[in-house]
Amino acid sequence: MESIHLPVKDLRHEYGNRGLHKKDLHPNPFQVFVEWFKEAKVSGTIEPNAFFLATATPNGHPSCRAVLMKHFDEEGLFFFTNYGSRKAIEITANPYVAATFWWSNIERQVRIEGYIEKTSEEISTRYFSQRPRKSQLGAWASMQGIPLPSKAPMEEKYKQYEEKFEKQEVPCPPYWGGYRIIPTTFEFWQGSEARLHDRFLYLKEKDTWSITRLSP
Ligand SMILES: Cc1cc2nc3c(=O)[nH]c(=O)nc-3n(C[C@H](O)[C@H](O)[C@H](O)COP(=O)(O)O)c2cc1C
């Protein structure tokens, strides 16, 4: 068999646009997240609301995938998905999750850990009703994670739902909806010179957040 080799060991980026100091950090990590998100957005990052969501089975088998944050406030971070998917099955069995945003344009990473809850049906249906019609029909046509012999049966299903819901609003499928991540830690990482990156960990202690600088 032909050997596989990717020449990546010399790929290197020099970080160091700016430093990050404790005195400049807002005591509330939700506030810092909002400020950083706004900067990521204006920096031209594609889908700055995309993050990597890690879940794990109760016996510690992890899995990770990108999802899109669709709402953020002091209640937490919201995303939407299929409740029959692998992530949903893992979340049902183990509600502890981790989320990572990587905004390369501004050399920043944010890590969030916490636990997760399903959103109310009202939140799910309201958000679903605002999605583009094609995405709504796609949610009906796709049983996320189920093996397919080819793409054709799914395309066929899409057409069937297109006809079924013709001239009417597409309802939210019963197996589709939102989750809210309730953060218990935030870590803000800023790339810095000589790999001496800045990292600050916020830990929730009752109603306040402690802030600790970590070695990079
Ligand atoms: C940038 C990006 C954004 C995505 N956003 C979502 C999302 O918001 N919800 C979702 O269910 N899947 C989303 N996906 C697809 C997931 O990464 C994943 O393939 C799918 O949810 C199935 O994951 P699971 O089998 O682990 O449950 C996105 C993929 C990418 C690359």
The ligand as an SDF file (V2000), in Angstrom:
LIG
                    3D

 31 33  0  0  0  0  0  0  0  0999 V2000
  -19.6470   24.6580   10.5310 C   0  0  0  0  0  0  0  0  0  0  0  0
  -20.6140   23.5610   10.8840 C   0  0  0  0  0  0  0  0  0  0  0  0
  -21.7660   23.8710   11.5730 C   0  0  0  0  0  0  0  0  0  0  0  0
  -22.6650   22.8640   11.9180 C   0  0  0  0  0  0  0  0  0  0  0  0
  -23.7680   23.1860   12.6380 N   0  0  0  0  0  0  0  0  0  0  0  0
  -24.6090   22.2110   13.0470 C   0  0  0  0  0  0  0  0  0  0  0  0
  -25.7170   22.5200   13.9080 C   0  0  0  0  0  0  0  0  0  0  0  0
  -25.9410   23.6730   14.3170 O   0  0  0  0  0  0  0  0  0  0  0  0
  -26.5270   21.4920   14.2850 N   0  0  0  0  0  0  0  0  0  0  0  0
  -26.3110   20.1950   13.8840 C   0  0  0  0  0  0  0  0  0  0  0  0
  -27.0840   19.3110   14.2600 O   0  0  0  0  0  0  0  0  0  0  0  0
  -25.2570   19.8830   13.1020 N   0  0  0  0  0  0  0  0  0  0  0  0
  -24.4060   20.8460   12.6810 C   0  0  0  0  0  0  0  0  0  0  0  0
  -23.3230   20.5310   11.8970 N   0  0  0  0  0  0  0  0  0  0  0  0
  -23.1000   19.1000   11.5660 C   0  0  0  0  0  0  0  0  0  0  0  0
  -22.3910   18.4270   12.7620 C   0  0  0  0  0  0  0  0  0  0  0  0
  -21.0050   18.7580   12.7830 O   0  0  0  0  0  0  0  0  0  0  0  0
  -22.5590   16.9020   12.7340 C   0  0  0  0  0  0  0  0  0  0  0  0
  -22.0990   16.3740   11.5110 O   0  0  0  0  0  0  0  0  0  0  0  0
  -24.0080   16.4570   12.9460 C   0  0  0  0  0  0  0  0  0  0  0  0
  -24.6590   17.2700   13.9020 O   0  0  0  0  0  0  0  0  0  0  0  0
  -24.0420   15.0000   13.4230 C   0  0  0  0  0  0  0  0  0  0  0  0
  -23.3320   14.8870   14.6400 O   0  0  0  0  0  0  0  0  0  0  0  0
  -23.5180   13.6480   15.6480 P   0  0  0  0  0  0  0  0  0  0  0  0
  -23.6730   12.4390   14.7930 O   0  0  0  0  0  0  0  0  0  0  0  0
  -22.2800   13.6140   16.4750 O   0  0  0  0  0  0  0  0  0  0  0  0
  -24.7320   13.9290   16.4760 O   0  0  0  0  0  0  0  0  0  0  0  0
  -22.4120   21.5220   11.5340 C   0  0  0  0  0  0  0  0  0  0  0  0
  -21.2410   21.2200   10.8180 C   0  0  0  0  0  0  0  0  0  0  0  0
  -20.3640   22.2340   10.4890 C   0  0  0  0  0  0  0  0  0  0  0  0
  -19.1100   21.8770    9.7410 C   0  0  0  0  0  0  0  0  0  0  0  0
  1  2  1  0
  2  3  1  0
  2 30  2  0
  3  4  2  0
  4  5  1  0
  4 28  1  0
  5  6  2  0
  6  7  1  0
  6 13  1  0
  7  8  2  0
  7  9  1  0
  9 10  1  0
 10 11  2  0
 10 12  1  0
 12 13  2  0
 13 14  1  0
 14 15  1  0
 14 28  1  0
 15 16  1  0
 16 17  1  0
 16 18  1  0
 18 19  1  0
 18 20  1  0
 20 21  1  0
 20 22  1  0
 22 23  1  0
 23 24  1  0
 24 25  2  0
 24 26  1  0
 24 27  1  0
 28 29  2  0
 29 30  1  0
 30 31  1  0
M  END
$$$$
